[in-house]
Amino acid sequence: MALWSTRAVIEQGALTLSDWRVMELPDGARHLVGYRLENNDGRVSSPVLDLEQKTLRVTTSTGRLYLLSGAPGLNSDAMYVWDQWIKMYSIESWSDVTDSVWNEHLALPFIILRSS
């Protein structure tokens, strides 16, 4: 399976990830790993700048917006891309911090809006 460059943010600014994970590098940088629904392929994001816990909307250092769809999961395409990415950048250690991100999301109050 080959890896390829991503389209520019101006061409594809928002992407939806399912079966997503959040990986943290020793320097504290966090990256999303998941299955990109728009193109049906695995994806590793640039470093996360902002993660909105309530909506699971993530902005990365390139300005791209990721919408995390559903609960975290594992996808073989996404994990293949992650494995190749860490080799390409000589990353020797990382932590999967997905559970803490998901638990923070679940701990937020749920608001039901009712129409009149």
N, C-alpha and C positions, 0 to 999 in steps of 0.2 A: 504494500500500500504506500502510495506516495504522499508527501506533504506539499502543500502549495501556499503561496502568498495569499493574504487576504485582500479583499477589495477595500478601497479607501473609505474612510468614515463618511465622506460626502456622498458616496455612492450607496452605502449600506450602513446607515448610522445606528439603527436599532436592530438588535438580534434577540431571538428567543432561545433560551437554553433549557432543555429538559435533562433529566438524569444528571444533574449538576453536582459539582463538588467545589469546595474552596480550599486551595492549597496555599500554605504559608511558607515562604523561604526563610532561611536564617537571618536575613537582613530585615525581616518584617513585611516584605512585599507579599501581597496576596494576589493569586491568580484564580480565575474561574476555569473550570474544566467541565465540559458538558457536550451534549448532543445538540447541534444547531438545527432547529426545525426548518428554517427557511431553505437550507441547502442539503439537509439530511447528511450531515457529516460531523465528525468530532472537532472540538475547538478548544484552544487554550487562549485565554485573554491576555492582554497587556496588564500591567499592574492595576489593581483596583484603587481608585481614588475615593469613591464614596459608595456605601452600600446602605440603601434605605431599607431598614429592617421591616417596616410595616408592609411595604409594597413589593419588596424583593426586586427593586430596580437598582442596577449597579452601573456606575459610570467609571470608565477606565482612563488611564493616562492619555490615551489617544483621543478621548472625547466620545468614544463609542458608548452607547447605552445597551445594556443587557437586561432583558426581562427574564427572571428565573421562573420557570413554569413548574408548578407543583412541588412535591417534596423532592429532596435530594435523592440521587440514585447512582447507579453505576452503568456505564455504557461502554461496550468493548471498543468502539471506534474512538470515543473520547479518551479512554485510557491509553489506547495505542498512540494517539497524538501526544498525550502527556509524556509517555515514556520516551518518545522521539525528541520532544521539546527539551526534557531535562538532560538528555544526552547531548543535544546540539549546544546547549548553554553550560555544559559541564556542572550541572547542579548535583551535588552529592547527597544533600539531605533536605528534607522538607517535612512539614507537618500537615496532616489533613485536619483542618479546623471546621469542617462542614457541620459536625454535630453541634458545636457551640453557636455557630451562626443560625442554624435551624431552631435550636432551643430558644435563642433570644427572640426570634421571629414568633414562635409559638407562645411565648410569655406575654406578648403585647395584647392589650385589650382588644376584643373583637366588638365592633360597633355594627349594629343592624339599623339600616336606614329604612324608615317606613314612609310610604306615600300617604297623603291625606285623602 
